[in-house]
Structure formats: C-alpha cells, structure tokens
Amino acid sequence: MNINLKLLQDERLPADERQRITASISQETRRLQRMVGELLDVSRLDSGAGIQLELGTTNLAEVVEYATATVRAQLDDKHLTLDLQLPPNLPPARADVEKTTWVLINLLANAIRYSPAASG
C-alpha cells in the first residue's frame, strides 16, 4: 500500500490512475478493518464468548461478486486473473452475509498472496 501512496503523490500520474489507486487503498483499508473485526471474533472465541451470527437469506452471487471486487486490485497488481463461474440459478442461502464475505475475502486474499505473479 505504501507504493500506492507514493504513486498517488506524483502529480504526473493521470487522473484515472489516481482514481484506481485511491479505490485500491480504500478497498485495502476496508479489508484491514474486517481483519481487525475477525481478530476480535477469534479473541471472543478463545475466551469462550462465542460469535454472534446474524443469519438471513443471502444472495451468494452478490457475496462472491463483492469479495472478488474487493481483491481485484491485488489480482491486478500480480497480473492474475480469476475465473469466476457461478451457476445462473444459484439459490439463496441462509447465512451471515458479513462473516461469509469475510471468509471468502480472506480465502481469496491468501490465494493471491501465495500465488506467484504472472508474467505480464
């Protein structure tokens, strides 16, 4: 993220590139905030307090689309592509949207982090 901040300070950078970098920093900030929340949840589990789930009808396609959009900048930075294949008739599920999204974002972020960069 520090390299993005330095690039953002370069006034020679085109406006559209600044927008992309700003969006990337914003997404990363949200991801870090979610991670802190997750750490707090893990702490609660360790202490025996448990995690409260807010179950509801969940559109899994929207969860997947949000999670993939969140990690898009990380994919781009490593020149990776994500082949997303969701069935058109994916039924709703009963889940905690926020926590399900956290799990998926973490899985994707870890997969990207530990994947070699594509030559590009």
C-alpha positions as CSV (number, residue, x, y, z in Angstrom):
1,M,0.0,0.0,0.0
2,N,2.9,2.4,0.6
3,I,3.9,2.3,-3.0
4,N,0.4,3.2,-3.9
5,L,0.6,6.2,-1.6
6,K,3.8,7.4,-3.2
7,L,2.4,7.0,-6.7
8,L,-0.7,8.9,-5.6
9,Q,1.6,11.8,-4.6
10,D,3.2,12.0,-8.0
11,E,1.3,14.8,-9.8
12,R,2.4,13.5,-13.2
13,L,0.1,10.5,-12.7
14,P,-3.0,10.6,-14.9
15,A,-6.3,11.2,-13.0
16,D,-7.8,7.8,-13.9
17,E,-4.8,6.1,-12.5
18,R,-5.1,8.1,-9.3
19,Q,-8.7,7.1,-9.0
20,R,-7.8,3.4,-9.4
21,I,-5.1,3.7,-6.7
22,T,-7.5,5.6,-4.4
23,A,-10.1,2.8,-4.9
24,S,-7.4,0.2,-4.2
25,I,-6.3,1.9,-1.0
26,S,-9.9,2.2,0.1
27,Q,-10.6,-1.5,-0.5
28,E,-7.5,-2.4,1.3
29,T,-8.5,-0.2,4.3
30,R,-11.9,-1.9,4.4
31,R,-10.2,-5.3,4.2
32,L,-7.9,-4.4,7.1
33,Q,-10.9,-3.2,9.2
34,R,-12.6,-6.5,8.6
35,M,-9.5,-8.4,9.6
36,V,-9.4,-6.5,12.9
37,G,-13.0,-7.5,13.4
38,E,-12.1,-11.1,12.7
39,L,-9.3,-11.0,15.2
40,L,-11.7,-9.6,17.8
41,D,-14.1,-12.5,16.9
42,V,-11.3,-15.0,17.3
43,S,-10.4,-13.5,20.6
44,R,-14.0,-13.8,21.7
45,L,-14.0,-17.5,20.7
46,D,-10.8,-18.1,22.6
47,S,-12.3,-16.5,25.7
48,G,-15.4,-18.7,25.3
49,A,-17.7,-15.8,24.5
50,G,-18.6,-17.1,21.0
51,I,-19.5,-15.3,17.9
52,Q,-23.0,-13.9,17.2
53,L,-24.3,-14.9,13.8
54,E,-26.9,-12.8,12.1
55,L,-28.4,-15.3,9.8
56,G,-30.6,-14.3,7.0
57,T,-31.4,-15.1,3.4
58,T,-28.3,-14.4,1.4
59,N,-27.7,-13.9,-2.3
60,L,-24.4,-15.9,-2.7
61,A,-23.7,-14.5,-6.1
62,E,-23.6,-11.0,-4.6
63,V,-21.3,-12.1,-1.8
64,V,-18.9,-13.6,-4.4
65,E,-19.1,-10.6,-6.6
66,Y,-18.4,-8.2,-3.7
67,A,-15.5,-10.4,-2.4
68,T,-13.9,-10.6,-5.9
69,A,-14.3,-6.8,-6.4
70,T,-12.6,-6.3,-3.1
71,V,-9.5,-8.3,-4.1
72,R,-9.5,-7.0,-7.7
73,A,-6.6,-4.6,-7.1
74,Q,-4.5,-7.4,-5.6
75,L,-5.2,-9.6,-8.6
76,D,-4.2,-6.7,-11.0
77,D,-1.0,-6.0,-9.1
78,K,0.2,-9.5,-9.6
79,H,-1.3,-9.7,-13.1
80,L,-3.5,-12.6,-12.1
81,T,-6.9,-13.5,-13.4
82,L,-9.8,-15.0,-11.5
83,D,-12.0,-17.4,-13.5
84,L,-15.4,-17.0,-11.7
85,Q,-18.0,-19.5,-12.8
86,L,-21.3,-19.2,-10.9
87,P,-24.4,-21.1,-11.9
88,P,-27.1,-18.8,-13.2
89,N,-29.7,-20.4,-10.9
90,L,-27.7,-20.2,-7.7
91,P,-30.3,-20.4,-4.9
92,P,-30.3,-18.1,-1.9
93,A,-28.6,-19.5,1.3
94,R,-29.2,-18.9,5.0
95,A,-26.0,-17.3,6.2
96,D,-24.4,-14.4,8.0
97,V,-23.6,-12.1,5.0
98,E,-20.8,-10.2,6.7
99,K,-19.0,-13.2,8.1
100,T,-19.4,-15.2,4.9
101,T,-18.0,-12.3,2.9
102,W,-15.1,-12.0,5.4
103,V,-14.2,-15.7,5.0
104,L,-14.3,-15.5,1.2
105,I,-12.2,-12.4,1.0
106,N,-9.6,-13.9,3.3
107,L,-9.5,-17.1,1.2
108,L,-9.1,-15.1,-2.0
109,A,-6.5,-12.7,-0.5
110,N,-4.5,-15.6,0.8
111,A,-4.7,-17.4,-2.5
112,I,-3.5,-14.3,-4.3
113,R,-0.8,-13.6,-1.7
114,Y,0.7,-17.1,-2.0
115,S,0.4,-17.3,-5.8
116,P,3.3,-16.4,-8.0
117,A,2.9,-13.2,-10.1
118,A,2.0,-13.9,-13.7
119,S,4.5,-12.7,-16.3
120,G,3.0,-9.7,-17.9
